[in-house]
Amino acid sequence: MAGNTTSSATGERSNPIATIRSLAALIDSDHRVRVYTALLLAEDGESTPKEIRDTTAVPRATIYDDLGWLVEESLATRSDTGRPYRYRATPEGLSFSPWQSMAPRERTYYLALVVALARNKENETIGTFLDRHGVETLADALEFTLTRLDGRTTLRSMARTLDLPVVETEAIFQAFIGVLNDMDQSPIASQSLDVPGYDFTN
């Protein structure tokens, strides 16, 4: 993509318009966001195409196409030493500003939203919520989830602001807890996870 420049030192892109386009293209593709999330949550920080297929059920040819796109868009890197090739997610490619300069909460928000979108087919709560309310409300619910975990809001306040029933608000809150727990188990995602009000050892 023209203008999609990347810093060789940090892996972070200098063109915010290119970042916006890449992020939109990522979350707009069901299979692409699942492939990216498989990389992001890989137990050892890297995955092969076969390992991704085993965890996502995305067709093999589609996985290779998606991995090529992710590498091109600075959202993943490929190790050229040995076969099969191993791929690693690069979360910094998602940000509009230097990744390490972002607040930990903001990094958590970016990654948790991507993971939640990837779960919309397998997680009934997230899928139903998306169908009913759309991506923007899901993103708002994530923001309130992080705020609630910080102890700065309550379930009823969250429901009232989102204009949702308390039961549905609690359900999506718990779904995001599952997302955050999965991120905590990842060598890559856990580096960007920062939720002061939540103990992931529970």
NORTAKA-V687225 format. One record per pair of residues at least 24 apart in sequence whose C-alpha atoms are under 8 Angstrom apart, sorted by the first residue. I is the first residue (numbers start at 1). J is the second residue. Records with the same first field share a line. If there is no record, write none. Layout:
# NORTAKA-V687225
I=J + J
This chain:
# NORTAKA-V687225
1=72 + 73
4=73
6=74
11=74 + 90 + 92 + 93
12=74 + 92 + 93 + 95 + 98 + 99
13=74 + 93 + 96 + 98
14=97
15=96
16=96 + 97
19=93 + 94 + 95 + 96
20=96
22=73 + 94
23=94
27=114 + 117
30=118
31=58 + 62
32=63 + 66
33=114 + 115 + 117 + 118
34=115 + 118 + 119
35=63 + 66 + 67
36=70 + 75 + 76 + 89
37=114 + 115 + 118
39=87 + 88 + 89
40=88 + 89 + 90 + 91 + 186 + 188 + 189
41=182 + 183 + 185 + 186 + 187 + 188 + 189
42=186 + 187
43=185 + 186 + 187
44=186 + 187
45=88 + 89 + 186 + 187 + 188
46=86 + 87 + 88 + 89
47=86 + 87 + 88
48=84 + 85 + 86 + 87
49=85 + 86
89=188
91=189
104=192 + 193 + 194
105=193 + 194 + 195
107=192 + 193
108=192 + 193 + 194 + 195
109=142 + 143
111=189
112=142 + 176 + 179 + 180 + 183
113=139 + 142
115=179
116=176 + 179
125=171 + 172 + 175
126=172 + 175
129=172
137=162
141=169 + 172 + 173
142=173 + 176
145=173 + 176
146=195
149=195 + 196 + 197 + 198
150=195 + 196 + 197 + 198
151=197
